């Protein structure tokens, strides 16, 4: 019988091999006909002007990061809510502390103006 660690290691190896095999197969099978016009920046049929880099305001990144943080919170709260009757009072107190910290983070972001979309 194989150890659970060996099974996980083999599973990871098969996953990496499958992904690498798919990328190698795609590289070998796809047509490759690069030329200057195909490699240029496309701007709705108009000749491109300037750099293709776009500078975005940091506010967009902060807003997206806050969304991810508070969205991932659900990954922790939902399983706890399903088993709350079995885990007891200590788990209820731990979840209250967890949600309080998240709420304080939300208040901090709100006071700093990170949630204002202008």
Backbone torsions as a table, in degrees:
resi	resn	phi	psi	omega
1	UNK	NA	134.5	-179.3
2	UNK	-81.4	147.4	175.7
3	UNK	-67.0	149.4	177.7
4	UNK	-59.5	-31.2	178.6
5	UNK	-67.5	-37.2	178.6
6	UNK	-66.7	-40.1	178.8
7	UNK	-62.5	-44.9	179.0
8	UNK	-64.2	-42.4	178.6
9	UNK	-61.4	-44.0	178.1
10	UNK	-64.3	-39.1	178.6
11	UNK	-62.4	-43.5	178.1
12	UNK	-64.4	-42.7	179.5
13	UNK	-61.8	-43.6	178.8
14	UNK	-64.4	-40.3	178.3
15	UNK	-63.5	-44.1	178.9
16	UNK	-66.1	-41.9	179.4
17	UNK	-64.1	-39.5	179.0
18	UNK	-64.3	-45.4	178.9
19	UNK	-63.9	-46.2	179.2
20	UNK	-63.7	-39.9	178.3
21	UNK	-63.0	-40.1	178.7
22	UNK	-64.8	-41.5	179.0
23	UNK	-66.5	-41.1	178.8
24	UNK	-66.1	-42.7	178.6
25	UNK	-62.4	-41.1	178.9
26	UNK	-64.6	-39.6	179.4
27	UNK	-64.5	-39.5	-177.4
28	UNK	-77.5	-32.2	-173.3
29	UNK	-92.1	-22.7	-175.6
30	UNK	-78.1	150.9	174.3
31	UNK	-76.3	143.1	-179.9
32	UNK	-128.4	100.0	-179.8
33	UNK	-128.8	69.0	-178.9
34	UNK	-76.3	141.5	171.1
35	UNK	-148.1	167.3	-169.0
36	UNK	-57.6	-43.7	-176.9
37	UNK	-68.2	-35.3	179.2
38	UNK	-69.7	-32.0	-177.9
39	UNK	-88.0	-4.7	-178.8
40	UNK	-80.0	164.3	178.6
41	UNK	-71.7	137.7	-179.1
42	UNK	-103.2	127.5	177.8
43	UNK	-132.0	68.9	173.9
44	UNK	55.7	38.7	177.1
45	UNK	83.1	-5.2	178.6
46	UNK	-93.8	146.5	177.9
47	UNK	-58.7	133.1	-178.6
48	UNK	-66.7	142.2	177.8
49	UNK	-126.1	135.7	176.4
50	UNK	76.1	-163.8	-176.7
51	UNK	-83.3	155.9	176.8
52	UNK	-85.2	-6.7	176.6
53	UNK	-73.9	136.2	177.9
54	UNK	-117.1	123.9	178.1
55	UNK	-87.9	117.8	178.9
56	UNK	-103.2	151.1	177.4
57	UNK	-67.0	140.9	-179.2
58	UNK	-62.9	-21.5	179.9
59	UNK	-59.3	-35.0	179.5
60	UNK	-65.3	-41.3	179.2
61	UNK	-67.4	-40.9	179.7
62	UNK	-64.7	-42.7	179.6
63	UNK	-63.1	-43.6	178.8
64	UNK	-65.2	-40.3	178.8
65	UNK	-64.9	-41.0	176.8
66	UNK	-63.6	-39.1	177.4
67	UNK	-61.7	-45.3	-179.2
68	UNK	-63.0	-43.4	-179.0
69	UNK	-60.6	-47.7	-176.5
70	UNK	-79.5	-17.6	174.4
71	UNK	-78.4	-39.0	178.5
72	UNK	-67.0	-24.8	176.8
73	UNK	-55.1	-36.1	-179.4
74	UNK	-62.8	-31.5	177.7
75	UNK	-61.5	-28.0	178.8
76	UNK	-92.0	-32.5	-175.5
77	UNK	-78.8	-38.8	-175.3
78	UNK	-62.5	-51.5	178.9
79	UNK	-61.7	-34.1	177.6
80	UNK	-65.0	-42.2	-178.6
81	UNK	-65.3	-32.0	179.3
82	UNK	-70.0	-35.4	-175.2
83	UNK	-109.4	20.8	-174.0
84	UNK	-61.8	-33.7	-178.9
85	UNK	-69.7	-31.6	-177.9
86	UNK	-84.5	-27.7	-172.6
87	UNK	-83.4	-22.6	171.7
88	UNK	95.3	-174.4	-174.1
89	UNK	-71.4	-34.8	-179.9
90	UNK	-61.8	-41.4	178.5
91	UNK	-66.7	-33.0	176.8
92	UNK	-64.0	-42.3	178.3
93	UNK	-66.4	-41.3	178.2
94	UNK	-62.3	-41.2	179.3
95	UNK	-68.3	-34.8	176.9
96	UNK	-63.5	-40.8	177.6
97	UNK	-65.7	-43.4	178.9
98	UNK	-58.9	-48.3	-178.9
99	UNK	-68.8	-31.8	177.2
100	UNK	-66.0	-42.3	177.9
101	UNK	-63.2	-42.7	177.6
102	UNK	-64.2	-39.6	178.8
103	UNK	-65.3	-39.5	176.1
104	UNK	-63.6	-38.3	176.2
105	UNK	-63.7	-40.1	177.3
106	UNK	-64.9	-43.3	177.3
107	UNK	-62.0	-42.0	179.0
108	UNK	-61.5	-45.8	179.1
109	UNK	-63.4	-39.1	179.9
110	UNK	-65.2	-44.7	179.9
111	UNK	-65.5	-33.1	179.0
112	UNK	-78.1	-8.7	179.2
113	UNK	84.1	16.5	-178.0
114	UNK	-72.5	-18.6	-178.5
115	UNK	-96.9	2.8	178.6
116	UNK	-83.6	124.1	-178.4
117	UNK	-104.9	103.3	-178.3
118	UNK	-115.6	NA	NA
